[in-house]
Amino acid sequence: MINHYSSDGNCELKNSHLQKDGYRKRRQLEVKRRLSILQHKKIQLERELRTINSMLFSLNKQIESFYNYKKVSIKS
């Protein structure tokens, strides 16, 4: 808390500086916390995307096999 009754003003300036410093530290911690959450979500989404890409690749191979089989069976 700021001491408004200081005669020389030093106490008031010191407390004001401490409050600003405390705010900056809390803000920095909050930013770090949010960054950590976003990094975790990014890792999860990248993992899901790799799984989806793998499934799409597999599905595409199955479709190609089906069309190749259909071509062969029509010729026979």
N, C-alpha and C positions, 0 to 999 in steps of 0.2 A: 504494500500500500504506500502511496506517495505521502510524504510528510509535508503538508502545505505550511506548517508553522515554523519551518526552519528559517533562521535569520539570515544565514549566508547562502542558502539555495543549494549547497552541495549535496545534502541528504536527498533533496527532491530530485536532483539530476541523477544521482546514483540509483535511486529506486526506479525512476523512469527508465533508465538504461537497463536495469535488471529485468523489468517487466517486458521491455521490447526483446531482450535476449531470450527470455523464457518463451515468449510468443514464437520467436523464430525457431527455437529448438522444438517446440510442440508441432509447429507447422512442418518442419523438416521430418520429424518422426511420422507424421500423418502422410506425407508424400511418400516416404519409404514404405509405409504399410500398404498404401494403395498400389504402389509399383510392384510390390511383392505379390499382391493379389492378382494383378494383371499378368504378371509373368507366369503365375501358376495356371491361370485360365488359358494363356497362350500355349503352354505346353500341352494342356488337355486338348485344345482345339487342333493343334498340330497332330497329335496322336490320332484323334478322330478322323482327321483329313487323310492321314496315311491309310487308315483302315478303309475308308470310303474309296480311295483311289485303288486300293488292292481289290476290293469287291467289284468295282467298275471294270478293272482290267480282266478279272476272272469272268465276269458276265460277257464282256466283249469276246473273249476266247470261246465261250460256250456258243455265242451267237454265230461266230465264224465257223465253228465246227458243225453246227446245225445246218448252215447254208451250204457248206462243203458236202455234207452228207446228202442233203437234198439234191444238189447238182449231180452227184454220183448216182443216186437212186433214180433220178429222172432219165439219165443216159442209159441205164441198164434195162 
